[in-house]
Amino acid sequence: METLQSFLTLLIPLLIIMDPFGNLPLFLLFTAQNSEAEQRRMAAVAAGAAGLILLFFALSGDVILRFFNISLPAFQLAGGFIFFIYALQMLQILPVGLKSTTEEEQEGVAKENIALVPLATPMLAGPGAITAVLVWKQQPASAGIAELVLAILLSCLASYAVFFLGERISRLLGVSGIKVITRLMGLLLAVIAVQFMVNGLKQIW
C-alpha cells in the first residue's frame, strides 16, 4: 500500500505537469491539415520522444546535479516555484508562455511535423517535467527508479491516448470542458508546488 502511494505521488503530479488535456487544443491546431493517420503518428512520436527525454534525466540526474554541485533543497525550491507558475497559468491567472512561447506555437502551426518541437519538448517534456523527475530521483523517501520509470512511461502513454482520441475528446468536452479540467489540475498542481517548496525549506532549516 505504501509503495502504491509513493508511486501515485510520482505519477499524478507528472501527468498534471505534462498536461495532455491542456495541450490538446494546440495539438489539434498544429495537426488540423494532417490526415488522421498522420495525427496518430505525430502523437506517438511526440509521446515517445518526451518519454526518452524524461528517462534520460531520470537515469542521469545524479551526474548532472553533482557536476553543477546543486543540492536537493535548491532544486526543490526551484521546482516548486516553476510548478507554481505552471499552476497559475493553468488557472489562467498568468498568461501562458513558460512551456512554449508564442513564436514556437506559430512555428508549430506552419511546420509540417510538430511531433518533436514544440510538442514533445517543451510542451510535454518541458522544464517542469524535467525538474520534477530530477527532484524525485534525488529524494531518499521517494519511490525507486523502477517506479519513476514506470510513472514516466504511463504519463507518456496517457498523453498519447489523449492526443490519439483528441477529436472525440474535443467534441465530447468542448472548449469549456477542457478548460475546467485544466483549471482543476492547476489547483492541485499549486498545492503540490507549495509542498515542494515547504520540503526544500525544511531541509535547509
C-alpha positions as CSV (number, residue, x, y, z in Angstrom):
1,M,0.0,0.0,0.0
2,E,2.8,2.4,0.9
3,T,4.6,1.5,-2.4
4,L,1.4,2.3,-4.4
5,Q,1.0,5.6,-2.6
6,S,4.6,6.5,-3.3
7,F,4.1,5.6,-7.0
8,L,0.9,7.7,-7.3
9,T,2.8,10.7,-5.8
10,L,5.1,10.4,-8.8
11,L,2.5,9.6,-11.5
12,I,-0.3,12.1,-10.7
13,P,1.9,15.2,-10.5
14,L,3.9,14.3,-13.5
15,L,0.8,13.8,-15.5
16,I,-0.6,17.1,-14.3
17,I,2.7,18.9,-15.3
18,M,2.7,17.3,-18.7
19,D,-0.9,18.5,-19.0
20,P,-2.1,16.5,-22.1
21,F,-5.6,17.9,-21.8
22,G,-4.3,21.5,-21.7
23,N,-2.1,20.8,-24.7
24,L,-4.8,19.1,-26.7
25,P,-6.2,22.2,-28.3
26,L,-2.7,23.1,-29.6
27,F,-2.2,19.6,-30.9
28,L,-5.4,19.8,-32.8
29,L,-4.5,23.2,-34.1
30,F,-1.0,22.1,-35.2
31,T,-2.3,19.0,-37.0
32,A,-5.5,20.5,-38.5
33,Q,-4.2,20.0,-42.0
34,N,-2.9,16.4,-41.4
35,S,-4.7,13.2,-42.0
36,E,-5.9,11.0,-39.1
37,A,-3.1,8.6,-39.7
38,E,-0.5,11.4,-39.6
39,Q,-2.1,12.8,-36.4
40,R,-1.8,9.4,-34.8
41,R,1.8,9.0,-35.9
42,M,2.7,12.5,-34.6
43,A,1.1,11.7,-31.3
44,A,3.1,8.5,-31.0
45,V,6.4,10.2,-31.9
46,A,5.7,13.1,-29.5
47,A,4.9,10.9,-26.6
48,G,7.8,8.6,-27.3
49,A,10.3,11.5,-27.7
50,A,9.0,13.1,-24.4
51,G,9.4,9.7,-22.7
52,L,13.0,9.4,-23.9
53,I,13.9,12.9,-22.7
54,L,12.5,12.3,-19.3
55,L,14.1,8.9,-19.0
56,F,17.4,10.4,-19.9
57,F,17.2,12.9,-17.0
58,A,15.8,10.2,-14.6
59,L,18.8,7.9,-15.3
60,S,21.5,10.6,-15.5
61,G,20.1,13.1,-12.9
62,D,22.7,12.3,-10.3
63,V,25.6,13.0,-12.6
64,I,24.0,16.4,-13.7
65,L,23.4,17.6,-10.2
66,R,26.8,16.5,-8.9
67,F,28.5,18.2,-11.9
68,F,26.9,21.5,-11.1
69,N,27.1,20.9,-7.3
70,I,23.4,21.5,-6.9
71,S,21.7,20.5,-3.6
72,L,18.3,18.8,-3.4
73,P,16.7,21.6,-1.4
74,A,17.8,24.2,-4.1
75,F,16.2,22.0,-6.7
76,Q,13.0,21.5,-4.6
77,L,12.6,25.3,-4.2
78,A,13.3,26.0,-7.9
79,G,11.0,23.1,-8.9
80,G,8.2,24.3,-6.6
81,F,8.5,27.8,-8.0
82,I,8.3,26.5,-11.6
83,F,5.3,24.3,-10.7
84,F,3.5,27.2,-9.1
85,I,3.9,29.3,-12.2
86,Y,2.6,26.4,-14.3
87,A,-0.4,26.2,-11.9
88,L,-1.1,29.9,-12.2
89,Q,-1.1,29.6,-16.0
90,M,-3.4,26.5,-15.8
91,L,-5.7,28.6,-13.6
92,Q,-5.4,31.4,-16.2
93,I,-4.1,33.8,-13.6
94,L,-0.9,34.3,-15.5
95,P,-0.6,34.3,-19.3
96,V,0.7,31.1,-20.9
97,G,4.3,31.2,-22.2
98,L,6.5,29.2,-19.9
99,K,6.2,25.9,-21.7
100,S,6.1,27.2,-25.2
101,T,6.4,30.8,-26.5
102,T,4.1,32.4,-29.0
103,E,6.8,32.1,-31.6
104,E,7.1,28.4,-31.0
105,E,3.4,28.0,-31.3
106,Q,3.2,30.0,-34.5
107,E,6.1,27.9,-35.9
108,G,4.2,24.8,-34.9
109,V,1.2,25.8,-37.0
110,A,3.5,26.3,-40.0
111,K,5.6,23.2,-39.6
112,E,4.7,20.0,-41.4
113,N,5.9,17.9,-38.5
114,I,5.4,19.2,-35.0
115,A,6.0,16.0,-33.1
116,L,9.4,16.8,-31.7
117,V,9.3,20.6,-31.4
118,P,7.2,22.1,-29.9
119,L,5.0,19.1,-28.9
120,A,7.5,16.6,-27.3
121,T,9.5,19.4,-26.0
122,P,8.8,21.9,-24.5
123,M,5.1,21.2,-24.2
124,L,5.2,17.6,-22.8
125,A,8.8,17.2,-21.6
126,G,9.3,20.8,-20.6
127,P,11.2,22.5,-17.7
128,G,8.6,21.5,-15.2
129,A,8.5,17.8,-16.0
130,I,12.3,17.6,-16.2
131,T,12.7,19.3,-12.9
132,A,10.1,17.0,-11.3
133,V,12.0,13.9,-12.5
134,L,15.3,15.2,-11.2
135,V,13.9,16.1,-7.8
136,W,12.1,12.8,-7.4
137,K,15.3,11.0,-8.4
138,Q,17.1,12.6,-5.5
139,Q,14.5,12.2,-2.8
140,P,15.5,9.4,-0.4
141,A,11.9,8.8,0.7
142,S,10.5,8.7,-2.8
143,A,9.8,5.5,-4.8
144,G,12.6,3.7,-6.5
145,I,14.0,4.2,-10.0
146,A,11.7,1.4,-11.3
147,E,8.6,3.3,-10.1
148,L,9.9,6.6,-11.5
149,V,10.5,5.0,-14.9
150,L,7.0,3.4,-14.8
151,A,5.5,6.8,-13.9
152,I,7.2,8.4,-16.9
153,L,6.0,5.6,-19.3
154,L,2.4,5.7,-18.1
155,S,2.3,9.5,-18.3
156,C,3.6,9.4,-21.8
157,L,1.1,6.7,-22.7
158,A,-1.7,8.7,-21.2
159,S,-0.6,11.8,-23.2
160,Y,-0.6,9.7,-26.4
161,A,-4.1,8.4,-25.6
162,V,-5.4,11.9,-25.2
163,F,-3.9,13.0,-28.5
164,F,-5.0,9.8,-30.2
165,L,-8.6,10.4,-29.1
166,G,-8.2,14.2,-29.5
167,E,-11.1,14.8,-31.9
168,R,-13.5,12.7,-29.8
169,I,-12.4,14.3,-26.5
170,S,-12.7,17.8,-28.0
171,R,-16.3,17.1,-29.3
172,L,-17.3,15.4,-26.0
173,L,-15.9,18.0,-23.6
174,G,-15.8,21.1,-25.8
175,V,-13.5,24.1,-25.1
176,S,-15.2,24.8,-21.8
177,G,-14.9,21.3,-20.5
178,I,-11.2,21.1,-21.3
179,K,-10.7,24.5,-19.5
180,V,-12.5,23.2,-16.5
181,I,-10.3,20.1,-16.3
182,T,-7.2,22.2,-16.8
183,R,-8.1,24.5,-14.0
184,L,-8.8,21.7,-11.6
185,M,-5.4,20.2,-12.4
186,G,-3.9,23.6,-12.0
187,L,-5.4,23.9,-8.5
188,L,-3.9,20.5,-7.5
189,L,-0.6,21.4,-9.0
190,A,-0.5,24.6,-7.0
191,V,-0.8,22.6,-3.8
192,I,2.0,20.2,-5.0
193,A,4.2,23.2,-5.8
194,V,3.8,24.7,-2.3
195,Q,4.6,21.3,-0.7
196,F,7.8,21.0,-2.9
197,M,8.9,24.4,-1.5
198,V,8.0,23.5,2.1
199,N,10.1,20.3,1.8
200,G,13.0,22.3,0.5
201,L,12.8,24.9,3.3
202,K,12.6,22.1,5.9
203,Q,15.8,20.5,4.7
204,I,17.6,23.9,4.7
205,W,16.4,24.7,8.3
